Amino acid sequence: MREVRDLASQMDVPVHLDGARIFNASIALGVSAAAIAAHADSATFCVSKGLSAPVGSVLTGSREFVSRARGFRRMLGGNMRQAGLLAACGLVALENMIDRLADDHATARKLAQGLQAIDATWVDIDSVVTNIVMVHIKDSTCSTQQWVNLLAKHDILASASQSDVIRLVTHRHISEMDVDCAILAFRRVREAIISCEGH
């Protein structure tokens, strides 16, 4: 990030940081969010992703930059009445929810380890550093979307990230028991697919 900032400065180009998951990165790297954002002129971060606020993002930057952004927000109809309730949720998220992201990361790692125990090719454990687990099912005869549909029948919500990758995300509502259920669901779906392939 420092190298990008140095190059941008040479070209007199401002740097903006899309920090939607900056707090996950902060916890995983063991550094402050401020240290990550220090190499940008402006940054946004989301208080709903992982931090459990119902909605909301925050734009940060110099006083002049934020003042100008407020003007554009008004022009685009972005003002909200009674926004104080959402702001209060955002404050709770920032004051109470950042440190507990480590729990989500640990839950994701447990999920990844359980899936790797079923099939060693599914998950690269070293790539699971936050709360996202990417499951590679390239050797399956079923499509990723078929897997997602079959998992949904076991009450596991996942998304087809790529043609052969299923994306799973843990959050504060996902318990260790939920992880065990997800692992069992993957095992059952895999067995059902293998059974169908045998016929």
C-alpha positions in Angstrom: 0.0 0.0 0.0 2.9 2.3 0.7 4.3 1.6 -2.8 1.0 2.4 -4.4 0.8 5.7 -2.4 4.3 6.7 -3.4 3.6 6.1 -7.1 0.2 7.9 -6.9 1.9 10.9 -5.1 4.5 11.1 -7.9 1.6 11.4 -10.4 -0.3 13.7 -8.1 -3.2 11.2 -8.0 -5.2 10.9 -4.8 -5.7 7.5 -3.3 -9.0 6.2 -2.0 -9.3 3.1 0.1 -12.4 1.0 -0.2 -12.3 -0.3 3.4 -15.5 -2.4 3.4 -13.7 -5.1 5.4 -10.9 -2.9 6.9 -11.7 -4.1 10.4 -11.4 -7.7 9.4 -8.1 -6.9 7.9 -7.0 -5.0 11.0 -7.9 -8.0 13.3 -6.3 -10.5 11.0 -3.1 -8.5 10.6 -2.8 -7.4 14.2 -2.6 -3.7 13.2 -4.9 -0.8 13.7 -7.4 0.3 11.0 -5.7 3.7 11.1 -2.4 2.1 10.1 -4.0 0.5 7.1 -5.8 3.7 6.1 -2.7 5.9 6.6 -1.6 5.3 3.0 -4.9 6.8 1.5 -6.2 10.3 1.2 -9.8 9.1 1.8 -11.4 5.9 2.9 -14.8 4.3 3.3 -15.7 1.6 5.7 -18.9 -0.4 6.3 -20.5 -0.8 9.8 -22.8 -3.5 8.7 -20.3 -6.0 7.3 -19.2 -8.0 10.3 -19.9 -5.2 12.7 -23.6 -6.0 12.8 -25.1 -2.6 12.3 -28.3 -2.9 10.2 -27.0 -0.6 7.5 -24.4 2.1 6.9 -21.0 3.1 5.6 -18.8 6.0 6.7 -16.7 8.2 4.4 -13.5 9.6 5.9 -10.9 12.1 4.6 -9.8 15.7 5.1 -12.3 18.2 6.4 -12.4 19.8 2.9 -12.9 16.5 1.2 -15.8 15.5 3.5 -17.4 18.9 3.2 -17.3 18.6 -0.6 -18.7 15.0 -0.4 -21.6 16.2 1.7 -22.5 18.6 -1.1 -22.5 15.9 -3.7 -24.6 13.7 -1.3 -27.3 16.4 -1.1 -27.2 16.9 -4.9 -27.8 13.2 -5.4 -30.6 13.0 -2.8 -28.6 11.2 -0.2 -29.9 13.0 2.8 -31.9 11.0 5.3 -34.4 12.1 7.9 -34.2 10.5 11.3 -30.8 9.1 10.5 -29.8 9.3 14.2 -31.1 5.8 14.9 -28.8 4.3 12.2 -25.9 6.5 13.5 -26.4 5.1 17.0 -26.3 1.5 15.6 -23.0 2.5 13.8 -21.5 3.8 17.1 -22.4 0.5 18.8 -20.8 -1.4 16.0 -17.6 0.7 16.2 -17.4 0.6 20.0 -18.3 -3.0 20.7 -18.1 -5.2 17.6 -14.6 -4.8 16.2 -12.6 -6.9 18.6 -15.1 -9.8 18.4 -14.4 -10.1 14.7 -11.6 -12.5 15.9 -14.4 -14.9 16.9 -15.7 -14.9 13.3 -12.2 -15.6 12.0 -11.8 -18.5 14.4 -15.2 -19.9 13.4 -14.2 -19.7 9.7 -11.0 -21.5 10.4 -12.8 -24.3 12.2 -15.2 -24.6 9.2 -12.3 -24.7 6.8 -10.5 -27.4 8.8 -13.7 -29.5 9.0 -14.2 -29.2 5.2 -10.6 -30.0 4.5 -11.0 -33.2 6.6 -13.8 -34.3 4.2 -11.8 -33.5 1.1 -8.2 -32.1 1.3 -8.6 -30.4 -2.1 -11.6 -28.3 -1.1 -9.9 -25.7 1.1 -6.5 -24.0 1.3 -6.3 -23.5 5.1 -3.6 -20.8 4.7 -5.9 -18.7 2.7 -8.5 -18.5 5.5 -7.3 -15.5 7.4 -10.6 -13.7 8.0 -14.3 -14.8 8.0 -14.5 -16.0 4.4 -14.0 -19.6 3.3 -13.7 -20.5 -0.3 -14.5 -24.1 -1.1 -13.0 -25.4 -4.4 -15.1 -28.2 -5.9 -13.5 -28.5 -9.3 -13.5 -32.3 -9.3 -17.3 -32.5 -8.8 -19.6 -33.5 -11.6 -22.2 -31.1 -10.1 -22.1 -27.4 -10.8 -21.4 -24.9 -8.1 -25.0 -23.7 -8.2 -26.2 -27.3 -7.8 -24.1 -27.6 -4.7 -25.5 -24.3 -3.4 -29.0 -25.6 -4.0 -28.4 -28.9 -2.3 -26.8 -27.2 0.7 -29.8 -24.9 1.0 -31.9 -28.0 1.5 -29.8 -28.5 4.7 -30.4 -24.9 5.7 -26.8 -23.8 4.7 -26.8 -20.6 2.8 -23.8 -20.3 0.5 -23.0 -18.5 -2.8 -21.5 -19.6 -6.1 -18.4 -17.4 -6.2 -17.0 -18.9 -9.4 -17.7 -21.8 -11.7 -16.0 -24.1 -9.2 -15.9 -22.2 -6.0 -18.4 -21.9 -3.2 -18.1 -18.9 -0.9 -19.0 -19.2 2.8 -19.0 -16.3 5.3 -19.1 -16.5 9.1 -20.5 -13.8 11.3 -21.7 -13.2 14.9 -24.8 -15.3 14.4 -22.8 -18.4 13.4 -22.0 -20.6 16.4 -19.7 -23.5 16.6 -22.8 -25.8 16.5 -23.7 -24.1 13.2 -20.3 -24.9 11.9 -20.7 -28.5 12.8 -24.0 -28.5 11.0 -22.5 -27.0 7.9 -19.7 -29.6 7.8 -22.2 -32.4 8.2 -24.3 -30.8 5.3 -21.2 -30.8 3.0 -20.5 -34.4 3.9 -24.1 -35.5 3.2 -24.2 -33.5 -0.1 -20.9 -35.0 -1.2 -22.1 -38.5 -0.3 -25.4 -38.0 -2.2 -23.5 -36.8 -5.3 -21.1 -39.7 -5.2 -24.1 -42.1 -4.8 -25.7 -40.5 -7.9 -22.5 -40.8 -9.9 -22.3 -44.5 -9.0 -25.6 -45.0 -10.7 
